[in-house]
Amino acid sequence: MKTISSPLAAHIAGEVTTLATCWKLTRRDSTVMGFTDHDADLVIGGVTYAAATGFTPSAVASNATLAVDNLEVEGMLSAGAITEPDIMAGLYDFAAIDIFMVNYADLTQGSLKLRRGWLGEVSLSRQHFVAEVRGLAQALAQNIGELFSPSCRASLGDARCKINLSGFTATSAVTTSADRQHFIASGLTGAAGIYTLGLVTFTSGANAGLSMEVKEHTYVTGTGGEVTLSLALPYAIAPGDTFSIVQGCDKTIGTCKAVFNNVANFRGEPHIPGIDKMLTTAGTRSSGVV
């Protein structure tokens, strides 16, 4: 049950209302941002809720069940508020969001809390974004457990894999870069493909602190290592940017044994018969062959 002050309840019950919806966004780096659908900025609790941001929420439905919320918030990308590079950099991943309603003509009446949760999936299109708001009941809808798979379910170097990455990590600096997805590092040595499916983490430059998977790694004699990332980074890659890069793992037991000598910690089931084997067996039985 939602609580609301008597003056605000009386105002909402009146024939004419002066209501505005506000959104308070708290990123994981503790940055707090405020937005409102009112035509002027509002200052509430020391936070300025900006009006010129084009935020629009979908309908907010409340019920007494544990059903997962399907609320979305959409808005326009702008240089002074939420930008596409910042979204791509993951700055808004799992940001906490509070949505509430106030009487903009009398902020002393308090607020009516509409929803609290976290940002989920964010989609981008033509200077416009749509962010999914996951409510508190979302955690209760998560599947807990693992499925059988022929490939390893651990991440290279994590607590289950137990590989010490120091022996499989190299550091270098960008020599040339044509865009945000490709670069060449003359100091990056090693056989072609050794870093394919690996991970690059930038330690300086505009992308410092950001990581991205490696789609393809090649080595050109006299040029150095050429790296193609799985996705474009949010910010430009510049010559001199330093990075660390970890060798790739294709999650197969063959690579685990030949490259990392870590079969004892392999987290997959490579010898379980697959669908093809089951179909073959079923076909043999149906034909009357034993």
C-alpha positions as CSV (number, residue, x, y, z in Angstrom):
1,M,0.0,0.0,0.0
2,K,1.4,3.4,-1.0
3,T,1.5,6.2,1.6
4,I,0.8,9.8,0.6
5,S,0.4,13.0,2.5
6,S,-3.1,14.3,3.2
7,P,-2.5,17.6,1.2
8,L,-1.3,15.7,-1.9
9,A,-4.1,13.2,-1.6
10,A,-6.6,16.0,-1.5
11,H,-5.0,17.7,-4.5
12,I,-5.1,14.5,-6.6
13,A,-8.7,14.0,-5.7
14,G,-9.6,17.5,-6.8
15,E,-11.1,18.4,-10.2
16,V,-8.0,20.4,-11.3
17,T,-4.4,19.1,-10.6
18,T,-0.9,20.4,-11.2
19,L,1.0,17.2,-11.2
20,A,4.4,16.3,-12.7
21,T,6.3,13.0,-12.9
22,C,9.9,12.9,-11.9
23,W,12.7,10.3,-12.5
24,K,15.8,10.1,-10.3
25,L,18.6,8.1,-11.8
26,T,21.5,6.9,-9.6
27,R,24.4,5.3,-11.6
28,R,26.8,2.8,-10.0
29,D,29.5,5.5,-9.9
30,S,27.2,7.5,-7.6
31,T,26.3,10.1,-10.2
32,V,22.7,11.3,-9.6
33,M,20.6,12.7,-12.4
34,G,17.0,14.0,-12.3
35,F,14.4,14.4,-15.1
36,T,10.8,15.6,-15.2
37,D,8.0,15.9,-17.7
38,H,7.2,19.3,-16.3
39,D,7.9,22.4,-18.5
40,A,10.3,23.9,-16.0
41,D,13.1,22.5,-13.8
42,L,12.2,21.3,-10.3
43,V,14.5,21.2,-7.3
44,I,13.5,18.4,-4.9
45,G,15.6,17.2,-2.0
46,G,18.7,19.0,-3.4
47,V,18.4,17.3,-6.8
48,T,17.5,19.3,-9.9
49,Y,15.1,17.5,-12.1
50,A,15.7,18.8,-15.7
51,A,12.7,19.6,-17.9
52,A,14.3,19.8,-21.3
53,T,15.1,16.1,-21.7
54,G,12.1,14.7,-23.4
55,F,11.5,11.8,-21.0
56,T,8.3,9.9,-21.4
57,P,7.2,6.8,-19.3
58,S,4.9,4.0,-20.4
59,A,1.8,3.4,-18.3
60,V,2.6,2.4,-14.7
61,A,0.4,-0.4,-13.5
62,S,0.4,-1.5,-9.8
63,N,-1.0,-4.7,-8.4
64,A,-0.6,-7.0,-5.3
65,T,1.0,-9.9,-7.2
66,L,4.7,-10.7,-7.7
67,A,4.4,-10.3,-11.5
68,V,7.4,-8.6,-13.2
69,D,6.9,-5.0,-14.1
70,N,6.9,-4.1,-17.8
71,L,7.6,-0.3,-17.4
72,E,9.7,1.5,-19.9
73,V,11.2,5.0,-20.0
74,E,12.1,6.6,-23.3
75,G,13.8,9.9,-24.1
76,M,16.0,11.8,-26.5
77,L,19.8,11.7,-26.4
78,S,21.4,15.0,-25.8
79,A,24.9,16.3,-25.1
80,G,24.0,17.8,-21.8
81,A,22.2,14.7,-20.4
82,I,22.3,11.1,-21.5
83,T,24.6,10.4,-24.5
84,E,25.0,7.4,-26.8
85,P,28.7,6.9,-26.0
86,D,27.9,6.9,-22.2
87,I,25.2,4.3,-22.7
88,M,27.5,2.1,-24.9
89,A,30.2,2.5,-22.2
90,G,27.9,0.9,-19.7
91,L,27.6,3.9,-17.4
92,Y,23.9,3.3,-17.1
93,D,23.9,-0.5,-16.7
94,F,21.9,-1.4,-13.6
95,A,21.4,2.2,-12.6
96,A,18.8,2.6,-9.8
97,I,15.7,4.6,-10.8
98,D,13.0,6.1,-8.7
99,I,9.8,7.4,-10.3
100,F,7.4,9.6,-8.4
101,M,4.8,12.2,-8.8
102,V,4.6,15.7,-7.2
103,N,2.5,18.8,-7.2
104,Y,4.8,21.2,-9.0
105,A,2.7,24.1,-7.7
106,D,3.4,23.1,-4.1
107,L,6.4,20.8,-3.6
108,T,5.9,20.8,0.2
109,Q,3.0,18.4,-0.2
110,G,5.5,15.6,-0.7
111,S,5.5,12.9,-3.4
112,L,3.6,9.8,-4.5
113,K,6.1,7.0,-5.2
114,L,5.2,5.2,-8.5
115,R,8.0,2.8,-9.0
116,R,11.5,1.9,-7.9
117,G,13.9,-0.5,-9.6
118,W,16.9,-0.7,-11.9
119,L,17.5,-0.1,-15.6
120,G,17.6,-3.2,-17.7
121,E,17.9,-3.4,-21.4
122,V,18.5,-0.1,-23.3
123,S,17.9,0.2,-27.0
124,L,19.1,3.0,-29.2
125,S,17.7,4.3,-32.5
126,R,18.1,7.7,-34.2
127,Q,19.1,9.9,-31.2
128,H,16.4,8.1,-29.2
129,F,16.6,5.6,-26.4
130,V,14.2,3.2,-24.6
131,A,15.2,1.9,-21.2
132,E,13.5,-1.1,-19.5
133,V,12.8,-0.5,-15.8
134,R,13.1,-3.7,-13.8
135,G,11.1,-3.6,-10.5
136,L,12.0,-5.2,-7.2
137,A,10.2,-8.4,-8.1
138,Q,12.5,-9.0,-11.1
139,A,15.1,-10.8,-8.9
140,L,12.4,-13.4,-8.0
141,A,11.9,-14.3,-11.7
142,Q,15.6,-15.2,-12.4
143,N,16.5,-18.8,-13.2
144,I,19.1,-20.2,-10.8
145,G,21.2,-23.1,-12.0
146,E,23.0,-24.3,-15.1
147,L,22.3,-26.4,-18.1
148,F,24.4,-29.2,-19.5
149,S,26.7,-28.1,-22.3
150,P,29.6,-29.5,-24.3
151,S,31.4,-26.2,-24.0
152,C,32.9,-24.8,-20.8
153,R,30.6,-22.5,-18.8
154,A,33.4,-20.8,-16.8
155,S,35.1,-17.6,-17.9
156,L,38.8,-17.7,-18.5
157,G,40.5,-16.8,-15.2
158,D,37.5,-16.8,-13.0
159,A,37.1,-18.6,-9.6
160,R,35.9,-21.8,-11.3
161,C,38.5,-21.8,-14.1
162,K,41.3,-21.0,-11.7
163,I,43.8,-20.1,-14.5
164,N,46.3,-17.5,-13.5
165,L,45.9,-14.9,-16.3
166,S,49.3,-13.3,-15.8
167,G,51.0,-15.9,-18.0
168,F,48.4,-15.3,-20.8
169,T,48.2,-11.5,-20.7
170,A,50.2,-9.0,-22.8
171,T,50.4,-5.2,-22.7
172,S,51.0,-2.9,-25.5
173,A,50.0,0.5,-27.1
174,V,47.9,1.4,-30.1
175,T,50.0,2.4,-33.1
176,T,47.3,3.2,-35.6
177,S,43.5,3.0,-35.6
178,A,41.0,3.7,-38.4
179,D,37.9,3.5,-36.3
180,R,36.5,2.5,-32.9
181,Q,36.6,-1.2,-33.7
182,H,40.0,-1.9,-35.3
183,F,43.5,-1.0,-34.3
184,I,47.1,-2.1,-34.9
185,A,49.7,-2.4,-32.1
186,S,53.3,-2.8,-33.4
187,G,54.4,-4.1,-30.0
188,L,51.8,-6.8,-29.9
189,T,53.6,-10.0,-30.8
190,G,52.4,-13.6,-30.9
191,A,51.0,-16.0,-33.4
192,A,48.0,-15.0,-35.5
193,G,44.8,-15.9,-33.8
194,I,46.2,-16.3,-30.3
195,Y,44.1,-13.4,-29.0
196,T,40.9,-14.2,-31.0
197,L,38.0,-14.5,-28.5
198,G,40.2,-12.9,-25.9
199,L,39.6,-9.7,-24.0
200,V,41.1,-6.2,-24.4
201,T,41.1,-3.7,-21.5
202,F,42.2,-0.2,-22.2
203,T,44.3,1.4,-19.5
204,S,44.6,4.9,-20.9
205,G,42.9,7.2,-23.4
206,A,39.2,7.9,-23.8
207,N,38.2,4.3,-23.3
208,A,40.3,3.8,-20.1
209,G,38.7,1.1,-17.9
210,L,36.5,-0.3,-20.6
211,S,36.8,-3.9,-21.9
212,M,35.7,-5.5,-25.1
213,E,35.9,-9.0,-26.6
214,V,38.2,-9.7,-29.5
215,K,36.5,-10.9,-32.7
216,E,39.7,-11.5,-34.7
217,H,43.4,-11.2,-34.1
218,T,46.0,-11.4,-36.9
219,Y,49.7,-10.7,-37.1
220,V,51.4,-9.0,-40.0
221,T,55.2,-9.1,-40.2
222,G,56.6,-5.6,-40.0
223,T,53.3,-4.1,-38.9
224,G,52.4,-5.9,-35.7
225,G,49.2,-7.3,-34.2
226,E,46.0,-6.2,-35.8
227,V,42.9,-6.5,-33.5
228,T,39.2,-6.4,-34.6
229,L,36.8,-6.0,-31.6
230,S,33.4,-7.7,-31.4
231,L,31.7,-4.3,-31.1
232,A,32.8,-0.7,-31.6
233,L,34.0,1.0,-28.4
234,P,32.0,4.1,-27.3
235,Y,34.9,6.5,-27.7
236,A,37.6,6.9,-30.3
237,I,40.8,4.8,-30.2
238,A,43.9,7.0,-30.5
239,P,47.5,6.2,-31.1
240,G,49.3,5.8,-27.8
241,D,46.4,4.4,-26.0
242,T,47.7,1.6,-23.8
243,F,45.9,-1.7,-23.2
244,S,46.2,-5.2,-21.8
245,I,45.0,-8.2,-23.8
246,V,44.2,-11.7,-22.6
247,Q,44.5,-14.8,-24.9
248,G,41.3,-16.2,-26.2
249,C,39.5,-19.4,-25.2
250,D,36.9,-21.1,-27.4
251,K,35.5,-23.1,-24.4
252,T,36.3,-26.5,-25.9
253,I,38.0,-29.3,-24.0
254,G,40.7,-29.5,-26.7
255,T,41.8,-25.9,-26.2
256,C,41.6,-26.3,-22.4
257,K,44.0,-29.2,-22.5
258,A,46.4,-28.1,-25.3
259,V,46.7,-24.4,-24.5
260,F,45.9,-24.1,-20.8
261,N,46.5,-27.6,-19.4
262,N,43.4,-27.1,-17.2
263,V,41.1,-30.1,-18.0
264,A,40.7,-30.7,-14.2
265,N,38.7,-27.4,-14.0
266,F,36.8,-27.8,-17.3
267,R,33.2,-26.8,-16.6
268,G,31.4,-28.6,-19.4
269,E,30.2,-32.0,-20.4
270,P,31.9,-32.7,-23.8
271,H,31.0,-36.5,-23.9
272,I,27.3,-36.3,-23.4
273,P,25.5,-37.4,-26.6
274,G,23.9,-34.5,-28.5
275,I,20.6,-34.1,-30.4
276,D,22.1,-35.7,-33.5
277,K,23.0,-38.9,-31.6
278,M,19.5,-39.1,-30.1
279,L,17.8,-38.6,-33.6
280,T,20.1,-41.3,-35.1
281,T,19.1,-43.7,-32.3
282,A,15.4,-42.9,-32.6
283,G,15.6,-43.4,-36.4
284,T,17.3,-46.8,-36.0
285,R,14.7,-48.0,-33.6
286,S,11.8,-46.9,-35.7
287,S,13.2,-48.8,-38.7
288,G,13.1,-52.0,-36.7
289,V,16.9,-52.4,-36.6
290,V,18.2,-53.3,-33.2
